[in-house]
Amino acid sequence: MKIEIIATGRAVPALCLTNYDLAQRIETDDEWIHSHTGIKARHIADEDTAASDLGSTAALEAINLAIQQKAVAEKTPEEFALTLDLIVLCSSTQDYCSCPATSCIIQHILGAKNAAAMDVSVACSSFIYGLETAVSMLKTDPRRKRALVIGVDLLSRITNWEDRSTCVLFGDGAGAVLLEKNDTPQKADASAGSGVLRSILGADGSGWESLIVRRGGSRSPWKKGETVDNGAKIVMKGHAVYNFAVRIITETVLKMMREENLTIEDITLIVPHQANARIIQAAGKRLKIPEEKFYINIERYANTSSASIPIALDEVNRCGTIKKGDLIMTVGFGAGLTYGGNLIRW
């Protein structure tokens, strides 16, 4: 049995905020931001745009690509939406703080009335977790055939734009992948299989305070008469997150290769979470892997959290950087602290 990615999509807001634009708001400059993060620009959603808007747009892009490439029998997005069995929405900035699930709103927008819908929220690791969740649910029920996995975040909504150390890091965006089950028996050897082959998921809860939005949950709910303050914004212990990220990316890549009996020559491309170019470069040096093995697009988007990996997958898919049969590894980390990776035969 194979769970294959048959199409990808992405969506970003029209407004592009460059480092030069930011320098008009806070004490910073393009050289400092780019040298410390690899970021040149980020896309910022307007006040009327929510996660469901960007997420459904990315989903429709994926559906339309599947139809254009004749990867499916359905001829319209409406017809295809009716064949979806599952929608997994990966995000930390859903439309609403508690309920309903944003996946349900996207189900309604798409007209996917036969699909179950659920949200996965483990910060920047959400897409990696969500992809494995969808794959597992397709495998365990013979009636399920197709799933849509969407990563979307509007981090601009929880960014403290007065905090120079964090506001330069984040942007808004969405990416999506369509999964389809192929009942052909799957070979155990990753070198011969296809589809989403396996995932590594993990967490180190001792670092839960390293990256946090403190206000708004059951631990620290809003009280009557209070106004929104920085307690509802991202607070990060940058040094701790950096050290964790470099270590966990290195360990996850090595574990995946060791357990699947792979060498770096077997892997066409590593698609990491786009948090900071320096993190990716440092991990690459520890692994003794050339930088060109990593796909890095943070310069154009900044850190879009749950969306960063699916946006990157859509880019490499559409521009021809990867082709059918290539072995791809995703790897990422997030608040919690969470981490993981997926091994995919394209």
C-alpha positions as CSV (number, residue, x, y, z in Angstrom):
1,M,0.0,0.0,0.0
2,K,1.3,3.4,-1.0
3,I,0.2,6.9,0.2
4,E,1.4,9.2,-2.6
5,I,1.5,13.0,-2.9
6,I,-0.3,13.6,-6.2
7,A,-0.3,17.4,-6.2
8,T,0.8,20.5,-4.3
9,G,-0.3,24.1,-3.9
10,R,0.6,27.3,-2.1
11,A,-0.8,30.8,-1.3
12,V,0.7,33.9,0.1
13,P,-0.7,37.4,0.8
14,A,-0.2,40.1,-1.9
15,L,1.5,42.5,0.5
16,C,5.3,41.9,0.6
17,L,7.1,43.6,3.5
18,T,10.8,43.9,2.8
19,N,13.6,44.5,5.3
20,Y,13.8,48.1,4.0
21,D,10.1,48.5,4.9
22,L,10.7,47.2,8.4
23,A,13.6,49.5,8.9
24,Q,11.1,52.4,8.6
25,R,9.2,51.0,11.6
26,I,12.0,49.7,14.0
27,E,15.7,50.2,14.6
28,T,17.1,47.7,12.1
29,D,18.4,47.4,8.6
30,D,18.5,45.0,5.7
31,E,22.1,44.0,6.2
32,W,21.6,43.0,9.9
33,I,18.4,41.0,9.2
34,H,19.8,39.2,6.2
35,S,23.1,38.3,7.8
36,H,21.5,37.0,10.9
37,T,18.5,35.2,9.4
38,G,18.8,34.9,5.6
39,I,15.5,36.8,5.3
40,K,15.0,39.6,2.7
41,A,11.2,39.9,2.7
42,R,7.9,38.4,4.1
43,H,4.3,38.4,3.1
44,I,1.7,39.9,5.5
45,A,-2.0,39.2,5.4
46,D,-4.5,42.1,5.5
47,E,-7.0,42.4,8.3
48,D,-9.8,40.7,6.4
49,T,-7.7,37.5,5.6
50,A,-7.7,34.5,8.0
51,A,-6.1,31.1,8.0
52,S,-9.1,29.5,6.3
53,D,-8.8,32.0,3.4
54,L,-5.1,31.3,2.7
55,G,-5.5,27.6,3.5
56,S,-8.5,27.0,1.1
57,T,-6.6,29.0,-1.7
58,A,-3.6,26.7,-1.3
59,A,-5.9,23.7,-1.3
60,L,-7.6,24.8,-4.5
61,E,-4.2,25.3,-6.2
62,A,-3.3,21.7,-5.4
63,I,-6.7,20.4,-6.6
64,N,-6.4,22.4,-9.8
65,L,-2.8,21.1,-10.4
66,A,-4.0,17.5,-10.0
67,I,-6.8,18.2,-12.5
68,Q,-4.5,19.9,-15.0
69,Q,-1.9,17.2,-14.9
70,K,-4.7,14.6,-15.2
71,A,-3.6,12.9,-12.1
72,V,-7.2,12.4,-11.1
73,A,-10.4,11.4,-13.1
74,E,-12.4,14.4,-11.8
75,K,-12.7,17.4,-14.1
76,T,-13.6,20.2,-11.7
77,P,-12.6,21.2,-8.2
78,E,-16.1,20.7,-7.1
79,E,-16.1,17.1,-8.3
80,F,-12.8,16.4,-6.7
81,A,-13.7,17.9,-3.4
82,L,-16.5,15.4,-3.0
83,T,-14.0,12.6,-3.2
84,L,-11.9,13.8,-0.2
85,D,-12.1,11.6,2.8
86,L,-10.0,13.7,5.2
87,I,-8.8,17.3,5.7
88,V,-6.0,17.9,8.1
89,L,-5.3,21.6,8.8
90,C,-1.9,22.3,10.4
91,S,-1.7,25.6,12.2
92,S,-1.0,27.6,15.3
93,T,-3.1,30.6,14.2
94,Q,-6.4,29.1,13.3
95,D,-9.4,31.3,12.6
96,Y,-10.7,31.0,16.1
97,C,-8.9,30.5,19.4
98,S,-10.9,27.5,20.6
99,C,-13.6,26.4,18.2
100,P,-14.6,25.6,15.5
101,A,-11.7,23.8,13.9
102,T,-10.5,25.8,10.9
103,S,-10.4,22.5,8.9
104,C,-14.2,22.5,9.1
105,I,-14.4,26.0,7.7
106,I,-12.1,24.9,4.8
107,Q,-14.2,21.8,4.3
108,H,-17.2,24.1,3.8
109,I,-15.4,26.5,1.5
110,L,-14.2,23.6,-0.7
111,G,-17.6,21.8,-0.7
112,A,-15.8,18.6,0.6
113,K,-18.9,17.5,2.5
114,N,-17.8,13.8,2.6
115,A,-14.5,14.6,4.4
116,A,-13.7,14.3,8.0
117,A,-11.9,17.4,9.3
118,M,-9.4,18.0,12.1
119,D,-6.8,20.5,13.2
120,V,-3.2,19.7,14.2
121,S,-1.4,22.3,16.3
122,V,2.2,21.6,17.3
123,A,3.7,25.0,16.1
124,C,6.2,24.8,13.3
125,S,6.2,21.0,13.4
126,S,2.5,20.9,12.6
127,F,2.8,20.0,8.9
128,I,5.2,17.1,9.6
129,Y,2.8,15.8,12.3
130,G,-0.2,16.4,10.1
131,L,1.2,14.6,7.1
132,E,1.9,11.5,9.2
133,T,-1.6,11.7,10.8
134,A,-3.2,11.7,7.3
135,V,-1.0,8.9,6.0
136,S,-1.8,6.8,9.1
137,M,-5.5,7.4,8.8
138,L,-5.6,6.5,5.1
139,K,-3.7,3.3,5.8
140,T,-5.9,2.1,8.7
141,D,-9.3,2.4,6.9
142,P,-9.8,0.8,3.5
143,R,-12.7,3.1,2.8
144,R,-10.4,6.2,2.9
145,K,-8.6,7.0,-0.3
146,R,-7.8,10.7,-0.4
147,A,-6.7,13.3,2.1
148,L,-5.8,17.0,1.9
149,V,-3.1,18.2,4.3
150,I,-2.8,22.0,4.6
151,G,-0.1,24.0,6.5
152,V,-1.1,27.6,7.1
153,D,-0.1,30.3,9.6
154,L,-0.5,34.0,9.9
155,L,2.2,34.7,12.4
156,S,1.9,38.4,11.8
157,R,-1.2,38.3,14.0
158,I,0.8,37.1,17.1
159,T,4.1,38.9,16.3
160,N,5.2,41.7,18.6
161,W,6.2,44.3,16.0
162,E,8.0,46.3,18.7
163,D,10.4,43.4,19.5
164,R,13.3,43.8,17.1
165,S,14.6,40.3,17.9
166,T,11.5,38.5,16.7
167,C,9.4,40.7,14.4
168,V,11.9,40.3,11.6
169,L,11.5,36.5,11.6
170,F,7.9,35.9,10.7
171,G,5.6,36.0,7.7
172,D,2.2,34.6,6.6
173,G,1.4,31.9,4.0
174,A,-0.1,28.5,3.3
175,G,0.9,25.3,1.5
176,A,-1.1,22.1,0.7
177,V,-0.5,18.6,-0.5
178,L,-3.0,16.1,-1.8
179,L,-2.6,12.4,-0.8
180,E,-4.0,9.4,-2.6
181,K,-3.9,5.8,-1.6
182,N,-2.5,3.3,-4.0
183,D,-3.3,-0.3,-2.9
184,T,-0.2,-1.8,-4.7
185,P,1.8,-3.6,-2.0
186,Q,4.6,-1.5,-0.6
187,K,8.1,-2.8,-0.4
188,A,9.8,-2.5,2.9
189,D,13.1,-1.1,1.4
190,A,12.9,2.7,1.2
191,S,15.2,2.6,-1.9
192,A,12.5,0.7,-3.8
193,G,9.2,2.1,-2.3
194,S,7.2,5.2,-3.3
195,G,5.0,7.7,-1.6
196,V,5.3,8.8,2.0
197,L,7.6,6.1,3.4
198,R,7.9,6.9,7.1
199,S,8.0,9.7,9.6
200,I,9.9,10.5,12.8
201,L,7.9,12.5,15.4
202,G,9.2,13.7,18.7
203,A,9.1,16.3,21.5
204,D,11.1,17.6,24.4
205,G,8.5,19.1,26.7
206,S,11.1,20.4,29.1
207,G,11.6,23.3,26.6
208,W,7.9,24.3,26.6
209,E,8.7,27.9,27.7
210,S,11.3,28.5,25.0
211,L,8.8,29.7,22.4
212,I,5.4,30.7,23.8
213,V,2.3,32.9,23.5
214,R,1.2,33.1,27.1
215,R,-2.2,34.7,27.0
216,G,-5.5,33.3,25.8
217,G,-5.6,29.7,26.9
218,S,-6.9,28.0,30.0
219,R,-3.6,28.7,31.9
220,S,-3.9,32.4,31.4
221,P,-7.3,33.4,29.9
222,W,-8.4,36.9,29.0
223,K,-10.2,38.6,31.8
224,K,-13.1,41.1,31.6
225,G,-11.9,44.6,30.8
226,E,-8.4,43.6,29.7
227,T,-7.0,44.9,26.5
228,V,-4.7,42.9,24.2
229,D,-1.0,43.3,25.2
230,N,2.2,41.6,24.5
231,G,1.1,38.6,26.5
232,A,-0.8,37.6,23.3
233,K,2.4,37.8,21.2
234,I,5.2,35.4,20.5
235,V,8.0,35.4,23.1
236,M,11.2,33.4,22.2
237,K,14.4,32.4,24.0
238,G,16.4,32.7,20.8
239,H,19.6,31.1,21.9
240,A,17.8,28.1,23.4
241,V,15.7,27.6,20.3
242,Y,18.7,27.9,18.0
243,N,20.7,25.3,19.9
244,F,17.8,22.9,20.0
245,A,17.0,23.4,16.3
246,V,20.6,22.7,15.1
247,R,20.9,19.7,17.3
248,I,17.5,18.2,16.5
249,I,17.8,18.7,12.7
250,T,21.1,16.9,12.8
251,E,19.9,14.1,14.9
252,T,16.7,13.6,12.9
253,V,18.4,13.5,9.5
254,L,21.0,11.0,10.9
255,K,18.3,8.8,12.5
256,M,16.3,8.7,9.3
257,M,19.3,7.8,7.2
258,R,20.5,5.2,9.7
259,E,17.2,3.4,10.2
260,E,16.4,3.4,6.5
261,N,20.0,2.3,5.5
262,L,20.4,5.5,3.4
263,T,23.4,7.7,2.6
264,I,23.2,11.4,1.7
265,E,23.8,10.4,-1.9
266,D,20.5,8.5,-1.9
267,I,18.6,11.7,-1.0
268,T,17.8,14.2,-3.7
269,L,16.7,17.0,-1.5
270,I,16.2,17.9,2.2
271,V,13.3,20.3,2.7
272,P,13.7,21.8,6.2
273,H,11.5,24.1,8.1
274,Q,12.4,27.6,7.1
275,A,13.0,29.3,10.5
276,N,16.5,30.7,10.0
277,A,19.1,30.2,7.3
278,R,21.9,30.1,9.9
279,I,20.2,27.1,11.6
280,I,20.0,25.1,8.4
281,Q,23.6,26.0,7.5
282,A,24.9,25.0,10.9
283,A,23.1,21.7,10.8
284,G,24.5,21.1,7.3
285,K,28.0,21.7,8.6
286,R,27.5,19.2,11.5
287,L,26.2,16.7,9.1
288,K,28.9,17.4,6.5
289,I,26.2,17.8,3.9
290,P,26.7,20.5,1.2
291,E,24.3,23.4,1.5
292,E,22.8,22.7,-2.0
293,K,21.3,19.5,-0.6
294,F,18.9,21.7,1.4
295,Y,16.1,23.7,-0.2
296,I,16.1,27.2,1.3
297,N,13.5,29.8,0.4
298,I,13.4,31.8,3.6
299,E,14.8,34.8,1.8
300,R,11.4,35.4,0.2
301,Y,8.9,34.2,2.8
302,A,10.6,34.4,6.3
303,N,9.3,31.9,8.8
304,T,5.8,30.9,7.9
305,S,5.6,28.1,10.6
306,S,3.3,25.3,9.6
307,A,3.3,26.6,6.0
308,S,7.0,26.7,5.4
309,I,7.6,23.0,4.3
310,P,4.5,22.7,2.1
311,I,5.2,26.0,0.4
312,A,8.7,24.7,-0.3
313,L,7.4,21.4,-1.6
314,D,5.1,23.2,-4.0
315,E,8.0,25.3,-5.3
316,V,10.3,22.4,-6.0
317,N,7.4,20.4,-7.5
318,R,6.3,23.1,-9.9
319,C,9.7,24.3,-10.9
320,G,11.0,20.9,-11.7
321,T,13.7,20.7,-9.0
322,I,12.4,17.3,-8.1
323,K,11.0,14.6,-10.3
324,K,9.1,11.3,-9.9
325,G,11.2,8.8,-8.1
326,D,13.4,11.3,-6.2
327,L,13.8,10.7,-2.5
328,I,12.9,13.7,-0.4
329,M,13.3,14.3,3.3
330,T,11.5,17.0,5.3
331,V,12.8,18.0,8.8
332,G,11.6,20.6,11.2
333,F,11.1,21.7,14.8
334,G,8.8,24.0,16.7
335,A,7.5,25.2,20.0
336,G,6.8,22.6,22.6
337,L,9.6,21.8,21.8
338,T,8.5,19.5,19.0
339,Y,10.4,18.0,16.0
340,G,10.1,15.5,13.2
341,G,10.7,14.5,9.6
342,N,9.1,12.7,6.7
343,L,10.7,10.5,4.1
344,I,9.0,10.8,0.7
345,R,9.6,9.0,-2.6
346,W,8.2,11.5,-5.0
